[in-house]
Amino acid sequence: MASIFRRMFKVAESNAHAAMDSLEDPIKMTEQGIRDLKKNLQAAMVSLAQVKSLAIRMQKETSDHKKRAADYERKAMLILKKMEAGEMEAGEAERLATAALEKKEEEVQQTATANTDHQTQQRMADQLQAKVEDLKRQISTYENEAITLKARARTASSMRKINQQLAGADASGTVAMLEKMKQKVQEEESLAEAYDQLADVGGDIDEDIDKALAAPSSSAGADSLAELKKKMGIATA
């Protein structure tokens, strides 16, 4: 049974090499292989039940033959006791006791035959049981590995798509657009500053005259001298 699974995976492996660009194909084939293995396990369980049933029946037959052999011996002894007690004629008693012992021997032989058949059937059941348990373990292992590989395949596929997107991105074009935006912003800022400067030029002529008259005529040195005199307490002329 395990060899069937290995052949399935060999086919899946060859097909996977033929379709390297798609991880879904080998994943689906692996999952199908596991489903097929489970069907094989179910069939093996049915066969195991049948073999065990035969072994149980043969064991019962062995026990029945053994009991009948003991029963025939018991009957022969009862007949001989009746003969000894004078309840039966010696000739008739010996004839029936002999017949009972012959039946006993037949049952003893059938007991041995049935016991041999039972042991053979039991060995087959034990061997099949071991194979079924091994197949169960293999299926469990394959299922766990399939789950892990499926997760890894999805991760690898996502990484491949991201890498493809990054590799296909037009970095130079993006940088060029950013430079254009930068220049545009700088132009807007410069234009705003120019309009701000123009706002201070070309005002009302009367305002310009008043500003000129309001400006102090003394020099900076004279102002400093007056301030120092005030600080020293010297009267200003």
LINVENGI-V562930 format. One record per pair of residues at least 12 apart in sequence whose C-alpha atoms are under 10 Angstrom apart, sorted by the first residue. I is the first residue (numbers start at 1). GAP is how many residues later the second one is. If there is no record, write none. Layout:
[[I | GAP] [I | GAP]]
This chain:
[[1 | 36] [1 | 39] [1 | 40] [1 | 43] [1 | 130] [1 | 131] [1 | 133] [1 | 134] [2 | 35] [2 | 129] [2 | 132] [2 | 133] [2 | 136] [2 | 137] [4 | 29] [4 | 32] [4 | 33] [4 | 36] [5 | 25] [5 | 28] [5 | 29] [5 | 31] [5 | 32] [5 | 130] [5 | 133] [5 | 134] [5 | 137] [6 | 27] [7 | 26] [8 | 21] [8 | 22] [8 | 24] [8 | 25] [8 | 26] [8 | 28] [8 | 29] [9 | 17] [9 | 20] [9 | 21] [9 | 24] [9 | 25] [11 | 15] [11 | 18] [11 | 19] [12 | 13] [12 | 14] [12 | 15] [12 | 16] [12 | 17] [12 | 18] [12 | 21] [13 | 13] [13 | 16] [13 | 17] [14 | 12] [15 | 14] [16 | 13] [21 | 136] [22 | 131] [22 | 135] [23 | 127] [23 | 130] [23 | 131] [23 | 133] [23 | 134] [24 | 126] [24 | 129] [24 | 130] [24 | 133] [26 | 124] [27 | 119] [27 | 120] [27 | 122] [27 | 123] [27 | 126] [28 | 118] [28 | 122] [30 | 112] [30 | 113] [30 | 116] [30 | 120] [31 | 111] [31 | 112] [31 | 115] [31 | 116] [31 | 119] [33 | 106] [33 | 109] [34 | 104] [34 | 105] [34 | 106] [34 | 108] [34 | 109] [34 | 112] [35 | 104] [35 | 108] [37 | 98] [37 | 99] [37 | 101] [37 | 102] [38 | 97] [38 | 98] [38 | 101] [40 | 92] [40 | 95] [41 | 90] [41 | 91] [41 | 92] [41 | 94] [41 | 95] [41 | 98] [42 | 90] [44 | 84] [44 | 85] [44 | 87] [44 | 88] [44 | 91] [45 | 83] [45 | 84] [45 | 87] [45 | 88] [47 | 78] [47 | 81] [47 | 82] [48 | 76] [48 | 77] [48 | 78] [48 | 79] [48 | 80] [48 | 81] [48 | 83] [48 | 84] [49 | 76] [49 | 79] [49 | 80] [50 | 75] [51 | 70] [51 | 71] [51 | 72] [51 | 73] [51 | 74] [51 | 75] [51 | 77] [51 | 78] [52 | 66] [52 | 69] [52 | 70] [52 | 71] [52 | 72] [52 | 73] [52 | 74] [52 | 76] [52 | 77] [53 | 68] [53 | 69] [53 | 72] [54 | 63] [54 | 64] [54 | 67] [54 | 68] [54 | 71] [55 | 60] [55 | 62] [55 | 63] [55 | 64] [55 | 65] [55 | 66] [55 | 67] [55 | 68] [55 | 69] [55 | 70] [56 | 62] [56 | 65] [56 | 66] [57 | 57] [57 | 61] [58 | 53] [58 | 55] [58 | 56] [58 | 57] [58 | 58] [58 | 59] [58 | 60] [58 | 61] [58 | 62] [58 | 63] [58 | 64] [59 | 52] [59 | 55] [59 | 56] [59 | 57] [59 | 58] [59 | 59] [59 | 60] [59 | 62] [59 | 63] [60 | 54] [60 | 55] [60 | 58] [61 | 49] [61 | 50] [61 | 52] [61 | 53] [61 | 54] [61 | 57] [62 | 45] [62 | 46] [62 | 48] [62 | 49] [62 | 50] [62 | 51] [62 | 52] [62 | 53] [62 | 54] [62 | 55] [62 | 56] [63 | 48] [63 | 51] [63 | 52] [64 | 43] [64 | 46] [64 | 47] [64 | 50] [65 | 39] [65 | 41] [65 | 42] [65 | 43] [65 | 44] [65 | 45] [65 | 46] [65 | 47] [65 | 48] [65 | 49] [65 | 50] [66 | 38] [66 | 41] [66 | 42] [66 | 43] [66 | 44] [66 | 45] [66 | 46] [66 | 48] [66 | 49] [67 | 37] [67 | 40] [67 | 41] [67 | 44] [68 | 35] [68 | 36] [68 | 38] [68 | 39] [68 | 40] [68 | 43] [69 | 31] [69 | 32] [69 | 33] [69 | 34] [69 | 35] [69 | 36] [69 | 37] [69 | 38] [69 | 39] [69 | 40] [69 | 41] [69 | 42] [70 | 31] [70 | 34] [70 | 35] [70 | 37] [70 | 38] [71 | 29] [71 | 30] [71 | 32] [71 | 33] [71 | 36] [72 | 25] [72 | 27] [72 | 28] [72 | 29] [72 | 30] [72 | 31] [72 | 32] [72 | 33] [72 | 35] [73 | 24] [73 | 25] [73 | 27] [73 | 28] [73 | 29] [73 | 30] [73 | 31] [73 | 32] [74 | 23] [74 | 26] [74 | 27] [74 | 30] [75 | 21] [75 | 22] [75 | 25] [75 | 26] [75 | 29] [76 | 17] [76 | 18] [76 | 19] [76 | 20] [76 | 21] [76 | 22] [76 | 23] [76 | 24] [76 | 25] [76 | 26] [76 | 28] [77 | 20] [77 | 23] [77 | 24] [78 | 15] [78 | 19] [79 | 13] [79 | 14] [79 | 15] [79 | 16] [79 | 17] [79 | 18] [79 | 19] [79 | 21] [80 | 13] [80 | 14] [80 | 16] [80 | 17] [81 | 12]]
